[in-house]
Amino acid sequence: MRRFLLLVSCCLSAVLSCHAQEKSLPELLRNIDDAIGQSPQYVAAYEVQIDEARRKHEQAHTDGQRYETAFALYELYRPFINDSAMFFLKECIGLTEKTGQRSDNVRCRALLAWRCSSTGMYNEAFNILDSISTEGADSAALGEYAHAYNNVYNEMAYYTQMPEMKSRYAAKADYYQDMMFRTLPADDPRIMLRHEMTFLNSGQLDKSMQVNDEWLKMVQKGTHPYAMVALYRYLEFKARDDEPQMMYWLTESVLADIRNGVLDQGSMWELANQLMLMGDVERANRYISYTSDCAIRYGSRQRNWQIAPLMTQIAKSYKEENERATKQLRLLLAVVSVLALLLLGLLFFLHRRNKQLATARNALHETNSQLSILNAQLSSTNGQLAEKNAQFSILNSQLSESNRVKEEYIGRFLSLCSQYIDKLDNYRKMVNRKMKNKELDELFRVTKSTELKEKEIEELYQNFDSVFLHLFPNFIDDFNALLLPEYQVHPKEENKLTTDIRIFALIRLGIDDSSKIAEFLHYSVNTIYNYRARIKNGAVGNREAFERQVKELGLL
């Protein structure tokens, strides 16, 4: 029987390997790019499910029904919004205390502690777990309790810098892992994950792959559980240095997360890191920016800790790329200077030649005819050279403008990163202070409010407007000059752009994809399309050429 299972595992691996080779990495990445473009629709579809679950919860009449619907909402919010998931877990805890359901109470408290430890709130996790009494709880609840303790000790062992504490935490984690093995069924995904990682970390790759094969059979392709199995399958092939297979399974995990509206995306962060190592800095930057936005919406400090170093590395790579572009520009200017000297020499030579020909013009009629032909050719050559000089001048202007825009926005980006880190630290201090003072109601009110998010978005727009108007001070006047009087847009506040102008400011910077503009401005793609269409309808000239004219506005 054991040999038969091993044979089945090998066959399944071979079949999946063939399937993975059907698509090249560029094609897989294009699929991810398309999925990111449709991400708002996937998230909206997921929110429809949540709204339906909320209606059922509001219509529940008994405590038992309220518990079931609240737990269903926790399951929906678990990969989506962490604060909401914790909110409904707390509601479940209150209902189990009211109804006396001991096992469910232990289970929900353990799940709440697990969520705390997975988002970096270790003290809160320990406080919750230490307050749990397991007396009278069934094996499933005890398994959840052991799983929560195992997770928090594993996290502490991973992040501590003290060897003696690492050993202590690891021993505690092993103790609760043994408890998980005693209380949870063998086919539980958490048990299978522990077995797989134990084999993988000890170098027993055949056994770890066999566990992953069995786990893969238990999940449906394209679901969120499938994304988790695919992510660990990526680690299997990474341990084997099989790049095509590992990139296939990593992209499978990313696609499943995006298409299911998941905001807690560990696989996207790992994909951005791999692309960074491969030298695809531009795509890595887009992916890490996307997953950073998702992590902010999800509300996980731990994800932000993981993302921050990679974003810093990408910014450094952009700086190096900018320096290379500057060197190329200098080389191009040197070439242009040499050509200009050659042109001056040629013009000087032609001038002397013309004087010599003018002296002999009266004596040699035939020579005059030949000189006329030569003059016409030289005139044509001069025109071509003048055209080339004009093209070089335009190219230099464009390169200078691109360099200036990159320097301004990279500088402001680094400044914003620094400010955001300070704000996060201030927010941490405020939360710590209120918890120390037991101001939990005030803390709940502060964290529930969206005022901070709205303020940060407003500040982002103010920074964008400030940098843009610094780069293109006459943009608003030039923009209105392209529109009929009744369609012209005049901001009510100085140094602040309206939504209409902000859309076309992004187009002026080269961002003309409506989905990217919508993502930056927090509007739907249809809304952005309507704004663009309405403005173009008021164009003085050809509406089809309007956006091209906008891209040419405002020389630096």
C-alpha positions in Angstrom: 0.0 0.0 0.0 2.8 2.4 0.9 4.6 1.7 -2.5 1.3 2.2 -4.3 0.8 5.7 -2.7 4.4 6.6 -3.6 3.8 5.6 -7.2 0.6 7.6 -7.3 2.5 10.6 -5.9 5.2 10.3 -8.5 2.7 10.1 -11.3 0.8 13.1 -10.0 4.0 15.1 -9.8 4.9 14.1 -13.4 1.5 15.2 -14.7 1.6 18.5 -12.9 5.2 19.1 -14.1 4.1 18.7 -17.7 1.2 21.0 -17.2 3.5 23.6 -15.6 5.8 23.6 -18.7 2.9 24.4 -21.0 3.0 28.0 -20.1 6.2 30.2 -20.1 6.9 32.6 -17.3 6.1 35.7 -19.4 2.7 34.3 -20.1 2.1 33.5 -16.5 3.1 37.0 -15.5 0.8 38.5 -18.2 -2.1 36.5 -16.6 -1.2 38.1 -13.2 -1.1 41.5 -14.8 -4.6 40.9 -16.2 -5.8 39.7 -12.9 -4.5 42.7 -11.1 -6.3 44.9 -13.6 -9.5 43.1 -12.7 -8.8 43.0 -9.0 -11.5 45.7 -8.2 -14.1 43.5 -9.8 -12.9 40.4 -7.8 -13.0 42.3 -4.5 -16.4 43.7 -5.3 -17.7 40.2 -6.0 -16.3 39.0 -2.7 -17.9 42.0 -0.9 -21.3 40.9 -2.4 -20.8 37.5 -0.6 -20.0 39.4 2.6 -23.1 41.6 2.3 -25.3 38.5 1.8 -23.8 37.0 4.9 -24.4 40.2 6.9 -28.1 40.2 5.9 -28.4 36.6 7.2 -26.7 37.7 10.4 -29.0 40.6 10.9 -32.1 38.3 10.3 -30.9 35.7 12.8 -33.4 35.3 15.6 -31.8 32.8 18.1 -28.4 32.9 19.7 -27.5 29.7 17.9 -28.3 31.2 14.5 -26.5 34.4 15.4 -23.4 32.3 16.4 -23.5 30.4 13.1 -23.9 33.6 10.9 -21.2 35.5 12.9 -18.8 32.6 12.5 -19.5 32.5 8.8 -18.7 36.2 8.6 -15.4 35.6 10.4 -14.5 32.9 7.8 -15.3 35.4 5.0 -13.3 38.2 6.6 -10.4 36.0 7.6 -8.4 36.5 4.4 -10.0 39.9 3.6 -10.2 42.4 6.5 -8.4 41.4 9.7 -10.2 43.8 12.1 -13.6 42.7 10.9 -12.6 39.0 11.3 -11.6 39.7 14.9 -14.8 41.7 15.5 -17.0 38.8 14.6 -14.8 36.3 16.5 -15.4 38.5 19.6 -19.1 38.4 18.9 -19.0 34.6 18.7 -17.1 34.5 22.0 -19.8 36.6 23.7 -22.6 34.3 22.3 -20.8 31.2 23.5 -20.4 32.6 27.0 -24.1 33.5 26.9 -25.2 30.0 25.8 -22.6 28.0 27.7 -21.1 26.3 24.7 -17.7 25.5 26.2 -16.0 23.9 23.2 -17.1 26.7 20.9 -15.9 29.3 23.4 -12.4 27.7 23.6 -12.3 27.4 19.8 -13.2 31.0 19.2 -10.8 32.4 21.8 -8.0 30.3 20.3 -8.8 31.6 16.8 -8.7 35.1 18.1 -5.3 34.5 19.7 -4.0 33.0 16.4 -5.1 36.1 14.5 -3.3 38.4 17.0 -0.1 36.5 16.8 -0.3 36.3 12.9 -0.5 40.1 12.8 2.3 40.8 15.2 0.3 41.3 18.4 2.1 38.7 20.6 1.3 40.1 24.0 -2.4 40.1 23.1 -2.2 36.6 21.9 -0.6 35.3 25.1 -3.1 37.2 27.3 -6.0 35.6 25.4 -4.5 32.1 25.5 -3.5 32.4 29.2 -7.1 33.3 30.0 -8.6 30.1 28.4 -9.8 27.3 30.6 -9.8 24.1 28.5 -11.9 22.1 31.0 -14.8 20.4 29.3 -13.6 21.3 25.7 -13.7 18.6 23.0 -10.7 17.5 21.0 -11.4 19.9 18.1 -11.3 22.9 20.4 -8.2 21.6 22.2 -6.6 21.2 18.7 -7.4 24.8 17.9 -6.0 25.9 21.3 -2.8 24.0 20.7 -2.5 25.4 17.2 -2.8 29.0 18.5 -0.1 28.4 21.1 2.1 26.7 18.6 1.8 29.6 16.1 2.6 32.3 18.6 5.7 30.4 19.9 6.9 29.7 16.4 6.5 33.5 15.6 8.5 34.4 18.7 11.2 31.9 17.9 11.5 33.2 14.3 11.8 36.9 15.2 13.8 36.8 18.4 17.5 37.7 18.2 18.4 36.0 21.4 19.6 32.3 20.9 18.6 31.2 24.4 15.1 32.6 24.0 14.8 31.1 20.5 15.5 27.6 21.9 13.0 28.2 24.7 10.3 29.3 22.3 11.0 26.4 19.9 10.7 23.9 22.7 7.3 25.4 23.6 6.2 25.3 20.0 7.2 21.6 19.7 5.2 20.9 22.9 2.0 22.4 21.5 2.7 20.8 18.1 2.6 17.4 19.8 -0.6 18.4 21.4 -2.0 19.2 17.9 -1.0 15.8 16.6 -2.9 14.2 19.5 -6.1 16.2 19.1 -6.5 17.0 15.4 -7.3 14.4 12.7 -4.4 13.3 10.4 -6.1 14.9 7.3 -6.4 18.3 8.9 -4.6 20.9 6.7 -2.7 22.2 9.7 -1.4 18.8 10.6 -0.4 18.1 6.9 1.4 21.5 6.8 3.4 20.6 10.0 4.4 17.2 8.6 5.4 18.7 5.2 7.5 21.5 6.8 9.2 19.0 9.2 10.2 16.8 6.3 11.2 19.8 4.1 13.3 21.4 6.8 15.1 18.1 7.5 15.9 17.5 3.8 13.5 14.6 3.3 12.2 16.0 0.1 10.4 12.9 -1.2 8.4 12.6 1.9 7.5 16.3 2.1 6.4 16.3 -1.6 4.3 13.2 -0.9 2.5 15.1 1.9 1.9 18.1 -0.4 0.5 15.8 -3.1 -2.0 14.4 -0.7 -2.9 17.9 0.5 -3.3 19.0 -3.1 -5.9 16.3 -3.7 -8.0 17.7 -0.8 -8.5 21.2 -2.3 -10.3 22.6 -5.3 -8.2 24.3 -8.0 -8.5 28.1 -7.9 -9.8 28.4 -4.3 -8.0 30.1 -1.4 -7.0 26.8 0.2 -5.5 25.9 -3.2 -3.5 29.1 -3.1 -2.0 27.9 0.3 -1.1 24.5 -1.0 0.4 26.0 -4.2 2.5 28.4 -2.1 4.0 25.5 -0.1 4.4 23.5 -3.3 6.5 26.4 -4.6 8.8 25.9 -1.5 9.1 22.2 -2.5 10.4 23.0 -5.9 12.5 25.8 -4.6 14.3 23.3 -2.4 15.0 21.3 -5.5 16.2 24.3 -7.5 13.6 23.7 -10.2 12.9 27.2 -11.3 10.2 26.6 -14.0 8.1 24.5 -11.5 8.6 26.8 -8.6 7.6 29.9 -10.6 4.6 28.1 -12.0 3.2 27.2 -8.5 4.1 30.6 -7.1 2.1 32.3 -9.9 -0.8 29.8 -9.4 -0.9 30.8 -5.7 -0.9 34.5 -6.6 -3.6 34.1 -9.2 -5.9 32.2 -6.9 -5.5 34.9 -4.2 -6.3 37.7 -6.6 -9.3 36.0 -8.2 -10.7 35.2 -4.8 -10.5 38.8 -3.6 -7.9 37.8 -0.9 -6.1 40.8 0.6 -3.7 38.8 2.9 -1.3 37.9 0.2 2.0 36.2 1.2 2.5 34.7 -2.3 2.5 38.0 -4.1 5.2 39.4 -1.8 7.3 36.3 -2.5 6.7 36.7 -6.3 7.9 40.3 -6.2 11.0 39.2 -4.3 11.8 36.5 -6.9 11.3 39.0 -9.8 13.6 41.4 -8.0 16.3 38.7 -7.8 15.7 38.0 -11.5 16.3 41.7 -12.4 12.7 42.6 -13.3 12.6 45.7 -11.1 9.7 47.4 -12.9 7.3 44.5 -12.5 8.5 43.8 -8.9 7.7 47.4 -8.0 4.2 47.1 -9.5 3.6 43.9 -7.6 4.9 45.0 -4.3 2.9 48.2 -4.6 -0.2 46.2 -5.2 0.4 43.8 -2.3 1.3 46.8 -0.1 -2.1 48.4 -0.8 -3.8 45.0 -0.1 -1.8 44.7 3.2 -2.9 48.1 4.3 -6.6 47.3 3.6 -6.2 43.9 5.3 -4.7 45.6 8.4 -1.6 43.4 9.1 1.5 45.0 10.7 3.5 41.8 10.0 2.9 42.0 6.2 4.0 45.7 6.3 7.2 44.6 8.1 7.9 42.0 5.4 7.2 44.4 2.5 9.1 47.4 3.8 12.7 46.0 3.2 11.8 44.9 -0.4 10.3 48.3 -1.2 13.5 49.9 0.0 15.6 47.6 -2.2 13.4 48.4 -5.2 13.8 52.1 -4.6 17.6 51.6 -4.5 17.4 49.7 -7.8 15.5 52.6 -9.3 18.1 55.0 -8.1 20.9 52.9 -9.7 18.8 52.7 -13.0 18.5 56.5 -12.9 22.2 56.8 -12.5 22.8 54.6 -15.5 20.4 56.7 -17.5 22.3 59.8 -16.5 25.6 58.3 -17.7 24.0 57.4 -21.0 22.7 60.9 -21.3 26.1 62.3 -20.7 27.6 59.9 -23.4 24.9 61.0 -25.8 25.7 64.7 -25.2 29.3 64.0 -25.8 28.4 62.3 -29.1 26.2 65.3 -30.1 29.1 67.7 -29.2 31.5 65.8 -31.5 28.9 65.8 -34.3 28.4 69.6 -33.8 32.2 70.2 -34.1 32.3 68.0 -37.3 29.3 70.0 -38.6 31.1 73.3 -37.9 34.2 72.0 -39.7 32.1 71.0 -42.6 30.4 74.3 -42.8 33.7 76.1 -42.7 35.1 74.0 -45.5 32.0 74.6 -47.6 32.2 78.3 -47.0 35.8 78.4 -48.3 34.8 76.2 -51.2 32.0 78.5 -52.2 34.3 81.5 -52.2 36.7 79.7 -54.5 33.9 78.8 -56.8 32.5 82.4 -56.8 35.9 83.7 -58.0 36.0 81.3 -61.0 32.2 81.8 -61.8 32.8 84.4 -64.6 35.5 82.4 -66.3 34.0 79.0 -66.3 30.3 78.7 -67.2 30.4 74.9 -67.2 32.0 75.0 -63.7 29.1 77.4 -62.6 26.5 74.8 -63.6 28.4 72.1 -61.6 28.6 74.4 -58.6 24.9 75.1 -58.8 24.2 71.4 -58.6 26.7 71.1 -55.7 25.1 74.0 -53.8 21.7 72.4 -54.1 23.1 69.1 -52.7 24.8 71.0 -49.9 21.6 72.9 -49.1 19.7 69.6 -48.8 22.5 68.2 -46.5 22.2 71.3 -44.3 18.5 70.8 -44.1 18.9 67.2 -43.0 21.5 68.2 -40.5 19.3 70.9 -39.1 16.4 68.4 -38.8 18.7 66.0 -37.0 19.8 68.8 -34.6 16.1 69.6 -33.9 15.5 65.9 -33.2 18.5 65.8 -30.8 17.2 68.9 -29.1 13.8 67.4 -28.5 15.3 64.1 -27.3 17.6 66.0 -24.8 14.5 67.9 -23.6 12.5 64.7 -23.1 15.4 63.0 -21.3 15.9 66.0 -19.1 12.2 66.1 -18.2 12.1 62.4 -17.5 15.2 62.6 -15.3 13.7 65.6 -13.4 10.3 63.8 -12.9 12.0 60.7 -11.6 14.2 62.6 -9.2 11.3 64.6 -7.8 9.0 61.6 -7.4 11.6 59.3 -6.0 12.7 61.9 -3.6 9.1 62.5 -2.5 8.5 58.8 -2.4 11.4 58.2 0.0 10.3 61.2 2.1 6.8 59.7 2.3 8.1 56.3 3.3 10.1 57.9 6.1 7.1 60.0 7.2 4.8 56.9 7.1 7.3 54.9 9.3 7.2 57.7 11.8 3.4 57.8 11.7 3.2 54.1 12.2 5.5 54.4 15.2 3.4 57.2 16.6 0.3 55.2 16.1 2.0 52.2 17.8 2.9 54.4 20.8 -0.7 55.8 21.0 -2.1 52.2 20.9 0.4 51.1 23.5 -0.4 54.0 25.7 -4.2 53.5 25.5 -3.9 49.8 26.2 -1.6 50.5 29.1 -4.2 52.9 30.5 -6.9 50.4 29.7 -8.7 52.9 27.4 -10.1 50.0 25.3 -13.3 51.7 24.3 -11.4 54.8 23.1 -8.9 52.5 21.3 -11.7 50.6 19.6 -13.3 53.9 18.5 -10.0 55.2 17.1 -9.2 51.9 15.2 -12.8 51.6 13.9 -12.8 55.1 12.4 -11.7 55.5 8.7 -10.6 59.1 9.4 -6.9 58.1 9.5 -7.2 56.4 6.1 -9.1 59.3 4.6 -6.5 61.8 6.0 -3.6 59.7 4.6 -5.3 59.6 1.2 -5.9 63.3 1.3 -2.3 63.9 2.2 -1.2 61.6 -0.6 -3.2 63.7 -3.1 -1.8 66.9 -1.6 1.8 65.6 -2.0 1.0 64.5 -5.6 -0.5 67.9 -6.4 2.4 69.8 -4.9 5.1 67.9 -6.8 3.1 68.0 -10.0 2.5 71.7 -9.9 6.1 72.3 -8.9 7.2 70.4 -12.1 4.5 71.9 -14.4 3.4 75.3 -12.9 1.4 76.4 -16.0 -0.3 73.0 -16.5 -3.8 74.2 -15.4 -3.8 77.2 -17.7 -2.4 75.2 -20.6 -4.9 72.4 -20.0 -7.9 74.8 -20.0 -6.6 76.4 -23.2 -7.4 73.0 -24.9 -11.0 73.2 -23.8 -14.1 75.2 -24.7 -14.9 77.9 -22.1 -17.9 76.0 -20.7 -15.8 72.8 -20.1 -12.8 74.5 -18.5 -11.9 73.5 -15.0 -10.7 75.9 -12.3 -9.7 74.6 -8.9 -11.3 76.3 -5.9 -8.1 76.0 -3.8 -4.7 77.2 -4.8 -2.1 74.5 -5.3 -4.8 71.8 -5.3 -6.0 69.9 -8.3 -9.5 68.8 -9.0 -10.3 65.1 -9.8 -10.7 66.0 -13.5 -7.3 67.7 -13.7 -5.6 65.1 -11.5 -6.7 62.4 -13.9 -5.1 64.3 -16.8 -2.0 65.1 -14.7 -1.4 61.3 -14.4 -1.9 61.0 -18.2 0.7 63.9 -18.6 3.1 61.7 -16.5 2.5 58.8 -18.9 0.0 56.9 -16.8 -2.9 56.5 -19.2 -4.3 53.2 -18.1 -7.8 53.8 -16.6 -7.4 50.9 -14.2 -4.1 52.3 -12.8 -5.6 55.8 -12.5 -8.7 54.3 -10.8 -6.5 52.4 -8.3 -4.5 55.5 -7.4 -7.6 57.8 -7.1 -9.8 55.2 -5.4 -12.5 55.3 -8.1 -14.0 52.7 -10.3 -12.6 52.2 -13.8 -16.0 53.2 -15.2 -15.9 56.5 -13.3 -12.4 57.3 -14.6 -13.6 56.5 -18.2 -16.6 58.8 -17.8 -14.4 61.6 -16.5 -12.1 61.2 -19.5 -14.9 61.1 -22.0 -16.6 64.1 -20.6 -13.5 66.3 -20.7 -12.6 65.1 -24.2 -16.1 66.1 -25.4 -15.2 69.7 -24.5 -12.0 69.7 -26.5 -11.4 72.8 -28.8 -9.9 70.6 -31.6 -10.1 66.9 -32.4 -11.2 65.0 -29.3 -9.2 61.9 -30.4 -5.9 64.0 -30.3 -6.8 65.6 -27.0 -4.9 63.2 -24.7 -1.8 63.4 -27.0 -1.9 67.2 -26.7 -2.1 66.9 -22.9 1.0 64.7 -22.9 2.9 67.6 -24.6 1.8 70.3 -22.2 4.1 72.1 -19.7 7.8 72.0 -20.6 9.9 71.8 -17.5 
